[in-house]
């Protein structure tokens, strides 16, 4: 859906800039790819920031009941605006704050599903680091999908395998 919106946006812009034919197609494809890469980097940055915060808070023994207020002191710009828009009850619950921030920055179950399914080793990345990064995407996908039992995990994974095996028309229908 996001990619289709970008295609339409850049197609319209390309036509207004006087591009046409193959030049227009290549230009739109390049712009969409750049935006998707930017989006992936944003997802990764926001997710890693919260993961680093959680590790820090755990290492220093902070009670989770204080995490939201500690995090709020570190937020800036859009993330701070999002935090300030929460109700006092939501703003004092770290899990609520985390959920809202991740949703706003596109760090939802589908984003991590896509990252997990397309993960590839980075240049000069050793095998252990690659596996840990893939596991992090998998765990975030599972967590954000609301999976809490082995049965629901097996349904999530088997559904994905089934969707991968189906043709695009059927998947769009489902």
Backbone as a chain_set.jsonl record, in Angstrom:
{"seq": "XXXXXXXXXXXXXXXXXXXXXXXXXXXXXXXXXXXXXXXXXXXXXXXXXXXXXXXXXXXXXXXXXXXXXXXXXXXXXXXXXXXXXXXXXXXXXXXXXXXXXXXXXXXXXXXXXXXXXXXXXXXXXXXXXXXXXXXXXXXXXXXXXXXXXXXXXXXXXXXXXXXXXXXXXXXXXX", "coords": {"N": [[0.823, -1.187, 0.0], [1.877, 1.295, 0.877], [3.947, 1.531, -0.972], [2.479, 1.688, -3.354], [1.168, 4.144, -2.989], [3.405, 5.813, -3.045], [4.274, 5.341, -5.68], [2.158, 6.505, -7.17], [2.344, 9.145, -6.279], [4.938, 9.927, -7.153], [4.699, 9.409, -9.877], [2.805, 11.295, -10.705], [4.246, 13.645, -10.05], [6.493, 13.292, -11.709], [5.357, 13.457, -14.285], [4.483, 16.111, -14.211], [6.954, 17.299, -14.176], [7.756, 16.93, -16.703], [8.666, 14.453, -17.568], [8.59, 11.333, -19.373], [7.492, 8.164, -20.772], [9.944, 5.546, -20.824], [11.897, 6.892, -19.401], [10.387, 8.22, -17.446], [9.318, 5.977, -16.066], [11.679, 4.748, -15.07], [12.627, 6.825, -13.466], [10.554, 7.104, -11.552], [10.669, 4.552, -10.358], [13.251, 4.659, -9.228], [12.944, 6.799, -7.386], [10.954, 5.749, -5.652], [12.341, 3.526, -4.625], [14.407, 4.874, -3.249], [12.888, 6.239, -1.283], [11.784, 4.048, 0.082], [14.116, 2.853, 1.109], [14.936, 4.914, 2.802], [12.786, 4.867, 4.562], [13.11, 2.296, 5.666], [15.551, 2.7, 7.013], [14.722, 4.583, 8.907], [12.862, 3.103, 10.406], [14.592, 1.17, 11.466], [16.341, 2.814, 12.963], [14.642, 4.021, 14.924], [13.66, 1.75, 16.25], [16.054, 0.591, 17.211], [16.896, 2.624, 18.922], [14.998, 2.56, 20.996], [15.43, -0.051, 21.861], [18.064, 0.127, 22.764], [17.679, 1.981, 24.837], [16.062, 0.419, 26.571], [17.855, -1.635, 27.262], [19.796, -0.143, 28.616], [18.255, 0.922, 30.744], [17.557, -1.456, 32.044], [20.106, -2.45, 32.717], [20.898, -0.557, 34.604], [19.103, -1.028, 36.542], [16.63, 0.259, 36.731], [13.257, 0.578, 37.719], [10.585, -0.666, 35.725], [8.309, 0.852, 35.856], [9.193, 3.451, 35.928], [10.312, 3.95, 33.493], [8.974, 5.283, 31.347], [8.889, 8.021, 32.085], [11.625, 8.516, 32.269], [12.44, 8.022, 29.626], [11.006, 10.049, 28.336], [12.469, 12.331, 28.923], [14.548, 12.136, 27.182], [13.585, 12.295, 24.644], [13.119, 13.978, 21.48], [12.07, 16.544, 19.157], [9.817, 15.323, 16.762], [9.225, 12.901, 18.073], [9.062, 13.711, 20.744], [6.873, 15.453, 20.57], [4.872, 13.617, 19.947], [4.874, 12.085, 22.285], [4.023, 14.043, 24.128], [1.443, 14.392, 23.274], [0.055, 12.291, 24.282], [-2.27, 10.9, 26.65], [-2.162, 11.527, 30.242], [-2.234, 9.012, 31.542], [-1.494, 7.171, 29.514], [1.003, 8.248, 28.893], [2.491, 7.644, 31.12], [2.896, 4.973, 31.117], [5.238, 2.783, 30.055], [5.096, 0.747, 28.061], [2.851, 1.533, 26.584], [3.738, 4.03, 25.628], [5.933, 3.223, 24.093], [4.636, 1.586, 22.178], [3.007, 3.476, 20.833], [4.956, 5.276, 19.816], [6.468, 3.539, 18.156], [4.486, 2.747, 16.331], [3.877, 5.213, 15.126], [6.245, 5.812, 13.796], [6.319, 3.92, 11.866], [7.12, 1.432, 12.671], [5.783, -1.115, 12.762], [4.111, -4.354, 12.995], [4.056, -5.287, 10.379], [6.127, -3.932, 9.106], [8.374, -5.013, 10.416], [7.995, -7.675, 9.761], [8.426, -7.598, 7.001], [11.113, -6.744, 7.014], [12.316, -8.932, 8.324], [11.743, -11.054, 6.53], [13.172, -10.279, 4.318], [15.772, -10.032, 5.054], [19.277, -9.815, 4.686], [22.756, -10.662, 4.759], [24.926, -8.005, 5.676], [27.563, -6.133, 4.103], [30.724, -7.3, 5.062], [29.707, -8.255, 7.465], [29.702, -10.489, 10.155], [28.695, -13.954, 10.596], [27.394, -14.521, 13.064], [26.555, -11.96, 13.941], [24.832, -11.289, 11.869], [22.83, -13.282, 12.18], [21.871, -12.575, 14.727], [20.782, -10.055, 14.155], [18.771, -10.788, 12.332], [17.214, -12.368, 14.05], [16.399, -10.387, 15.849], [14.674, -8.854, 14.225], [12.766, -10.839, 13.733], [11.795, -11.394, 16.352], [10.679, -8.874, 17.005], [8.698, -8.703, 15.044], [7.06, -10.861, 15.828], [6.393, -10.056, 18.473], [5.025, -7.592, 17.995], [2.929, -8.546, 16.528], [1.28, -9.593, 18.339], [1.533, -12.149, 19.262], [1.429, -14.749, 21.595], [1.488, -17.359, 22.325], [2.666, -20.694, 21.573], [1.022, -21.893, 19.73], [-0.234, -19.671, 18.462], [2.047, -18.519, 17.366], [2.853, -20.509, 15.565], [0.701, -20.36, 13.823], [1.03, -17.76, 12.787], [3.54, -17.968, 11.429], [3.037, -20.132, 9.647], [0.899, -19.044, 8.196], [2.199, -16.976, 6.879], [3.974, -18.445, 5.268], [2.105, -19.78, 3.686], [0.892, -17.59, 2.385], [3.072, -16.657, 0.935], [3.305, -18.694, -0.884], [1.11, -18.453, -2.49], [-0.532, -17.002, -5.416], [-0.355, -13.528, -6.503], [-2.893, -12.318, -6.962], [-4.641, -13.857, -5.417], [-3.6, -13.383, -2.851], [-4.056, -10.62, -2.632], [-6.824, -10.68, -2.578], [-7.313, -12.023, -0.184]], "CA": [[0.0, 0.0, 0.0], [2.78, 2.426, 0.975], [4.662, 1.628, -2.234], [1.535, 2.156, -4.358], [0.998, 5.576, -2.76], [4.607, 6.474, -3.536], [4.255, 5.276, -7.143], [1.212, 7.511, -7.662], [2.896, 10.465, -5.956], [6.065, 10.231, -8.035], [4.227, 9.403, -11.256], [2.212, 12.618, -10.911], [5.327, 14.625, -10.028], [7.311, 13.091, -12.907], [4.627, 13.997, -15.433], [4.53, 17.576, -14.093], [8.324, 17.724, -14.474], [7.996, 16.728, -18.133], [9.221, 13.129, -17.878], [7.63, 10.447, -20.036], [7.981, 6.871, -21.26], [10.88, 4.766, -20.002], [12.555, 7.83, -18.491], [9.462, 8.406, -16.329], [9.26, 4.711, -15.31], [12.942, 4.567, -14.336], [12.697, 7.872, -12.461], [9.609, 6.743, -10.491], [11.228, 3.375, -9.667], [14.381, 5.107, -8.429], [12.43, 7.599, -6.274], [10.282, 4.851, -4.711], [13.395, 2.761, -3.967], [15.062, 5.769, -2.29], [11.979, 6.461, -0.152], [11.67, 2.804, 0.851], [15.359, 2.708, 1.862], [14.867, 5.913, 3.866], [11.8, 4.357, 5.511], [13.744, 1.185, 6.371], [16.538, 3.253, 7.945], [13.97, 5.222, 9.997], [12.346, 2.014, 11.241], [15.727, 0.589, 12.18], [16.864, 3.793, 13.923], [13.708, 4.158, 16.043], [13.626, 0.498, 16.985], [17.314, 0.428, 17.932], [16.938, 3.611, 19.997], [14.216, 2.042, 22.128], [16.11, -1.247, 22.365], [19.223, 0.597, 23.536], [17.14, 2.56, 26.068], [15.626, -0.682, 27.443], [19.06, -2.295, 27.794], [20.383, 0.792, 29.568], [17.383, 0.965, 31.927], [17.694, -2.753, 32.725], [21.456, -2.532, 33.291], [20.969, 0.322, 35.768], [18.131, -1.478, 37.519], [15.47, 1.141, 36.86], [11.977, -0.132, 37.661], [9.9, -0.348, 34.471], [7.298, 1.881, 36.12], [9.823, 4.76, 35.746], [10.906, 4.036, 32.164], [8.311, 6.274, 30.482], [9.341, 9.377, 32.431], [13.045, 8.607, 31.907], [12.499, 8.131, 28.169], [10.484, 11.351, 27.913], [13.54, 13.322, 29.043], [15.502, 11.944, 26.092], [12.923, 12.47, 23.343], [13.245, 15.277, 20.82], [11.347, 16.806, 17.911], [8.523, 14.664, 16.542], [8.986, 11.902, 19.117], [8.621, 14.44, 21.933], [5.501, 15.913, 20.292], [3.994, 12.446, 20.06], [4.775, 11.78, 23.713], [3.227, 15.076, 24.796], [0.042, 14.272, 22.854], [-0.561, 11.168, 24.995], [-2.931, 11.212, 27.922], [-1.26, 11.252, 31.371], [-2.178, 7.574, 31.821], [-0.674, 6.543, 28.468], [2.352, 8.777, 28.985], [3.217, 7.099, 32.273], [3.067, 3.533, 30.9], [6.284, 2.639, 29.042], [4.654, -0.085, 26.943], [1.973, 2.374, 25.76], [4.587, 5.021, 24.954], [6.701, 2.494, 23.089], [3.715, 1.168, 21.115], [2.601, 4.654, 20.052], [6.116, 5.76, 19.071], [6.791, 2.601, 17.084], [3.442, 2.844, 15.299], [3.996, 6.484, 14.417], [7.421, 5.798, 12.938], [6.226, 2.818, 10.919], [7.743, 0.231, 13.221], [4.686, -2.002, 13.11], [4.37, -5.77, 12.741], [4.286, -5.511, 8.952], [7.471, -3.446, 8.804], [9.357, -5.994, 10.883], [7.776, -8.868, 8.946], [9.138, -7.354, 5.741], [12.551, -6.738, 7.28], [12.732, -10.3, 8.617], [11.665, -11.898, 5.333], [14.113, -9.836, 3.283], [17.083, -9.792, 5.661], [20.455, -10.378, 4.028], [23.976, -10.206, 5.44], [25.532, -6.766, 5.206], [28.972, -6.289, 3.733], [31.666, -7.489, 6.17], [29.007, -8.661, 8.683], [29.957, -11.902, 10.424], [27.492, -14.78, 10.643], [26.713, -14.35, 14.35], [25.897, -10.657, 13.946], [23.72, -11.394, 10.924], [21.766, -14.083, 12.809], [21.274, -11.773, 15.806], [19.951, -9.016, 13.541], [17.577, -11.47, 11.815], [16.397, -12.747, 15.209], [15.786, -9.168, 16.387], [13.525, -8.561, 13.354], [11.758, -11.881, 13.969], [11.176, -11.185, 17.661], [9.842, -7.675, 16.948], [7.526, -9.088, 14.24], [6.216, -11.702, 16.673], [5.88, -9.232, 19.58], [4.063, -6.609, 17.507], [1.779, -9.275, 15.986], [0.447, -10.001, 19.466], [1.684, -13.586, 19.472], [1.795, -15.026, 22.982], [1.538, -18.805, 22.544], [3.275, -21.457, 20.497], [-0.013, -22.103, 18.714], [-0.39, -18.454, 17.662], [3.283, -18.364, 16.602], [2.818, -21.428, 14.419], [-0.279, -19.818, 12.877], [1.656, -16.61, 12.144], [4.573, -18.426, 10.495], [2.401, -20.932, 8.587], [0.133, -18.115, 7.356], [3.16, -16.288, 6.015], [4.432, -19.411, 4.264], [0.986, -19.997, 2.767], [0.742, -16.393, 1.552], [4.21, -16.616, 0.002], [3.105, -19.723, -1.9], [-0.06, -18.119, -3.309], [-0.307, -15.956, -6.408], [-0.634, -12.179, -6.008], [-4.332, -12.032, -6.993], [-5.257, -14.49, -4.252], [-3.135, -12.677, -1.658], [-4.783, -9.351, -2.601], [-8.184, -11.008, -2.208], [-7.312, -12.379, 1.24]], "C": [[0.871, 1.256, 0.0], [3.489, 2.644, -0.354], [3.739, 2.123, -3.345], [1.296, 3.654, -4.218], [2.201, 6.35, -3.295], [4.653, 6.474, -5.058], [3.358, 6.37, -7.71], [1.763, 8.92, -7.443], [4.006, 10.833, -6.939], [5.677, 10.218, -9.513], [3.644, 10.777, -11.595], [3.296, 13.695, -10.978], [6.181, 14.519, -11.291], [6.661, 13.656, -14.153], [4.682, 15.52, -15.401], [5.921, 18.13, -14.39], [8.703, 17.466, -15.93], [8.623, 15.393, -18.491], [8.145, 12.282, -18.536], [8.309, 9.144, -20.422], [8.885, 6.157, -20.28], [11.61, 5.653, -19.004], [11.697, 8.05, -17.249], [9.419, 7.156, -15.455], [10.507, 4.515, -14.463], [13.056, 5.586, -13.21], [11.798, 7.534, -11.271], [10.167, 5.573, -9.684], [12.37, 3.783, -8.748], [13.915, 5.907, -7.207], [11.747, 6.728, -5.217], [11.319, 4.047, -3.931], [14.094, 3.62, -2.908], [14.185, 6.005, -1.06], [11.857, 5.213, 0.715], [12.935, 2.571, 1.678], [15.389, 3.681, 3.032], [13.923, 5.436, 4.969], [12.391, 3.207, 6.33], [14.762, 1.688, 7.392], [15.85, 3.907, 9.138], [13.436, 4.167, 10.959], [13.467, 1.441, 12.095], [16.222, 1.532, 13.274], [15.947, 3.909, 15.149], [13.677, 2.894, 16.898], [14.899, 0.315, 17.806], [17.43, 1.414, 19.085], [16.195, 3.084, 21.218], [14.861, 0.789, 22.718], [17.312, -0.854, 23.223], [18.764, 1.206, 24.866], [16.755, 1.459, 27.048], [16.821, -1.409, 28.057], [19.717, -1.43, 28.865], [19.571, 0.802, 30.87], [17.493, -0.323, 32.735], [19.046, -2.858, 33.423], [21.593, -1.684, 34.551], [19.899, 0.005, 36.814], [16.947, -0.551, 37.724], [14.196, 0.31, 36.844], [11.23, 0.294, 36.378], [8.834, 0.723, 34.664], [7.862, 3.298, 35.938], [10.365, 4.975, 34.33], [10.28, 5.125, 31.301], [8.807, 7.684, 30.806], [10.822, 9.553, 32.098], [13.196, 8.784, 30.392], [12.051, 9.513, 27.714], [11.542, 12.446, 27.995], [14.543, 13.243, 27.903], [14.902, 12.212, 24.713], [13.089, 13.888, 22.818], [12.306, 15.342, 19.63], [10.015, 16.069, 17.845], [8.211, 13.639, 17.628], [8.499, 12.562, 20.408], [7.194, 14.947, 21.746], [4.502, 14.781, 20.431], [3.789, 12.104, 21.53], [3.861, 12.775, 24.427], [1.755, 15.024, 24.401], [-0.685, 13.122, 23.559], [-1.275, 11.656, 26.257], [-1.943, 10.936, 29.058], [-1.138, 9.752, 31.678], [-1.304, 6.854, 30.795], [0.783, 6.963, 28.596], [3.147, 8.249, 30.159], [3.444, 5.593, 32.151], [4.055, 3.321, 29.747], [5.814, 1.835, 27.842], [3.71, 0.682, 26.019], [2.786, 3.387, 24.955], [5.352, 4.358, 23.815], [5.823, 2.11, 21.901], [3.356, 2.344, 20.215], [3.774, 5.184, 19.222], [6.453, 4.839, 17.898], [5.756, 2.651, 15.967], [3.626, 4.097, 14.467], [5.16, 6.489, 13.446], [7.456, 4.582, 12.016], [6.871, 1.528, 11.389], [6.651, -0.731, 13.675], [5.034, -3.442, 12.727], [4.7, -6.009, 11.267], [5.669, -5.03, 8.527], [8.535, -4.443, 9.227], [9.204, -7.334, 10.166], [8.565, -8.737, 7.648], [10.643, -7.385, 5.948], [13.064, -8.145, 7.558], [12.776, -11.152, 7.345], [12.659, -11.499, 4.249], [15.526, -9.629, 3.818], [18.185, -10.538, 4.895], [21.688, -9.892, 4.78], [24.488, -8.904, 4.829], [26.999, -7.023, 4.897], [29.842, -6.323, 4.988], [30.982, -7.86, 7.493], [29.283, -10.137, 8.934], [28.632, -12.641, 10.637], [26.703, -14.572, 11.936], [25.949, -13.038, 14.428], [24.681, -10.667, 13.028], [22.547, -12.146, 11.554], [21.091, -13.293, 13.924], [20.377, -10.678, 15.255], [18.664, -9.625, 12.985], [16.648, -11.875, 12.958], [15.688, -11.532, 15.806], [14.566, -8.781, 15.547], [12.399, -9.562, 13.61], [11.031, -11.645, 15.292], [10.271, -9.957, 17.672], [8.575, -7.955, 16.144], [6.546, -9.865, 15.107], [5.579, -10.871, 17.792], [4.78, -8.289, 19.103], [2.841, -7.253, 16.853], [0.853, -9.743, 17.095], [0.51, -11.491, 19.756], [2.142, -13.839, 20.905], [1.865, -16.514, 23.289], [2.219, -19.473, 21.362], [2.27, -21.672, 19.366], [-0.189, -20.86, 17.846], [0.873, -18.146, 16.847], [3.273, -19.266, 15.375], [1.818, -20.941, 13.38], [0.314, -18.647, 12.097], [2.647, -17.056, 11.07], [3.953, -19.223, 9.345], [1.55, -20.066, 7.663], [1.052, -17.392, 6.39], [3.664, -17.21, 4.912], [3.335, -19.651, 3.232], [0.804, -18.8, 1.841], [1.876, -16.268, 0.537], [4.013, -17.601, -1.152], [1.962, -19.396, -2.865], [0.284, -17.052, -4.346], [-0.815, -14.614, -5.877], [-2.123, -11.844, -5.982], [-5.029, -12.613, -5.779], [-4.882, -13.754, -2.965], [-3.855, -11.332, -1.52], [-6.222, -9.571, -2.166], [-8.301, -11.279, -0.722], [-7.073, -11.139, 2.047]], "O": [[0.635, 2.177, -0.783], [3.625, 3.776, -0.818], [4.17, 2.901, -4.196], [1.227, 4.364, -5.221], [2.049, 7.402, -3.916], [5.024, 7.476, -5.669], [3.756, 7.084, -8.631], [1.659, 9.779, -8.318], [4.006, 11.932, -7.494], [6.267, 10.944, -10.313], [3.952, 11.35, -12.64], [3.266, 14.556, -11.857], [6.55, 15.536, -11.879], [7.331, 14.265, -14.986], [4.902, 16.156, -16.432], [6.062, 19.281, -14.804], [9.828, 17.745, -16.344], [9.074, 15.218, -19.623], [6.952, 12.474, -18.302], [9.535, 9.032, -20.401], [8.643, 6.152, -19.074], [11.911, 5.223, -17.891], [12.211, 8.066, -16.131], [9.479, 7.26, -14.229], [10.419, 4.162, -13.287], [13.527, 5.257, -12.121], [12.216, 7.658, -10.119], [10.139, 5.603, -8.454], [12.455, 3.309, -7.615], [14.436, 5.713, -6.109], [11.939, 6.942, -4.02], [11.199, 3.896, -2.715], [14.344, 3.152, -1.797], [14.674, 5.975, 0.07], [11.829, 5.307, 1.942], [12.845, 2.137, 2.827], [15.816, 3.322, 4.13], [14.216, 5.58, 6.156], [12.199, 3.145, 7.544], [14.835, 1.169, 8.506], [16.337, 3.801, 10.264], [13.543, 4.315, 12.177], [13.307, 1.25, 13.301], [16.493, 1.094, 14.392], [16.426, 3.896, 16.283], [13.668, 2.968, 18.127], [14.831, -0.075, 18.971], [18.002, 1.082, 20.123], [16.7, 3.152, 22.338], [14.84, 0.591, 23.932], [17.545, -1.438, 24.282], [19.386, 0.974, 25.903], [17.082, 1.547, 28.231], [16.799, -1.758, 29.237], [20.143, -1.937, 29.903], [20.133, 0.703, 31.961], [17.519, -0.289, 33.966], [19.13, -3.296, 34.57], [22.325, -2.055, 35.468], [19.799, 0.68, 37.839], [16.321, -0.572, 38.784], [14.073, -0.592, 36.015], [11.246, 1.466, 36.002], [8.495, 1.431, 33.715], [7.092, 4.249, 35.808], [10.828, 6.069, 34.006], [10.999, 5.825, 30.588], [9.11, 8.457, 29.897], [11.231, 10.638, 31.685], [13.992, 9.606, 29.937], [12.648, 10.089, 26.804], [11.51, 13.393, 27.209], [15.306, 14.183, 27.682], [15.631, 12.342, 23.729], [13.184, 14.854, 23.576], [11.81, 14.32, 19.156], [9.188, 16.174, 18.751], [7.063, 13.52, 18.058], [7.622, 12.029, 21.086], [6.389, 14.876, 22.674], [3.411, 14.967, 20.971], [2.664, 11.863, 21.968], [3.023, 12.382, 25.238], [0.905, 15.556, 25.116], [-1.904, 12.996, 23.444], [-0.922, 12.682, 26.839], [-0.983, 10.19, 28.866], [-0.059, 9.279, 32.033], [-0.471, 6.024, 31.159], [1.69, 6.147, 28.432], [4.369, 8.395, 30.189], [4.115, 5.001, 32.996], [3.748, 3.641, 28.599], [6.106, 2.208, 26.706], [3.76, 0.504, 24.802], [2.555, 3.579, 23.761], [5.405, 4.884, 22.703], [6.22, 2.288, 20.75], [3.393, 2.232, 18.99], [3.6, 5.506, 18.046], [6.693, 5.304, 16.784], [6.109, 2.604, 14.789], [3.54, 4.051, 13.24], [5.076, 7.103, 12.383], [8.5, 4.253, 11.454], [7.138, 0.634, 10.586], [6.604, -1.116, 14.843], [6.115, -3.712, 12.204], [5.541, -6.851, 10.951], [6.311, -5.653, 7.682], [9.488, -4.693, 8.489], [10.188, -8.051, 9.984], [9.282, -9.655, 7.25], [11.37, -7.981, 5.153], [14.135, -8.516, 7.079], [13.739, -11.884, 7.116], [12.956, -12.294, 3.358], [16.385, -9.107, 3.108], [18.043, -11.702, 4.519], [21.662, -8.816, 5.378], [24.48, -8.733, 3.61], [27.592, -7.995, 5.365], [29.707, -5.474, 5.868], [31.618, -7.786, 8.544], [29.121, -10.956, 8.029], [27.587, -12.022, 10.833], [25.477, -14.458, 11.903], [24.823, -13.002, 14.925], [23.631, -10.122, 13.367], [21.403, -11.699, 11.47], [19.867, -13.335, 14.056], [19.322, -10.397, 15.824], [17.587, -9.051, 13.145], [15.429, -11.74, 12.846], [14.531, -11.619, 16.219], [13.53, -8.416, 16.103], [11.229, -9.187, 13.693], [9.802, -11.69, 15.348], [9.203, -9.989, 18.283], [7.494, -7.498, 16.516], [5.351, -9.571, 15.124], [4.375, -10.967, 18.033], [3.725, -8.194, 19.73], [1.828, -6.585, 16.645], [-0.241, -10.237, 16.823], [-0.369, -12.034, 20.425], [3.105, -13.235, 21.377], [2.256, -16.9, 24.39], [2.335, -18.889, 20.284], [2.629, -21.637, 18.189], [-0.285, -20.973, 16.624], [0.782, -17.576, 15.76], [3.64, -18.842, 14.279], [2.055, -21.09, 12.181], [0.123, -18.548, 10.885], [2.598, -16.578, 9.937], [4.311, -19.009, 8.186], [1.487, -20.329, 6.462], [0.718, -17.217, 5.218], [3.768, -16.802, 3.755], [3.612, -19.717, 2.035], [0.586, -18.974, 0.642], [1.659, -15.822, -0.59], [4.496, -17.372, -2.26], [1.86, -19.997, -3.934], [1.246, -16.3, -4.191], [-1.6, -14.566, -4.93], [-2.576, -11.153, -5.07], [-5.891, -11.972, -5.177], [-5.727, -13.529, -2.099], [-4.224, -10.943, -0.412], [-6.786, -8.738, -1.457], [-9.247, -10.837, -0.069], [-7.032, -11.201, 3.276]]}, "num_chains": 1, "name": "protein.A"}
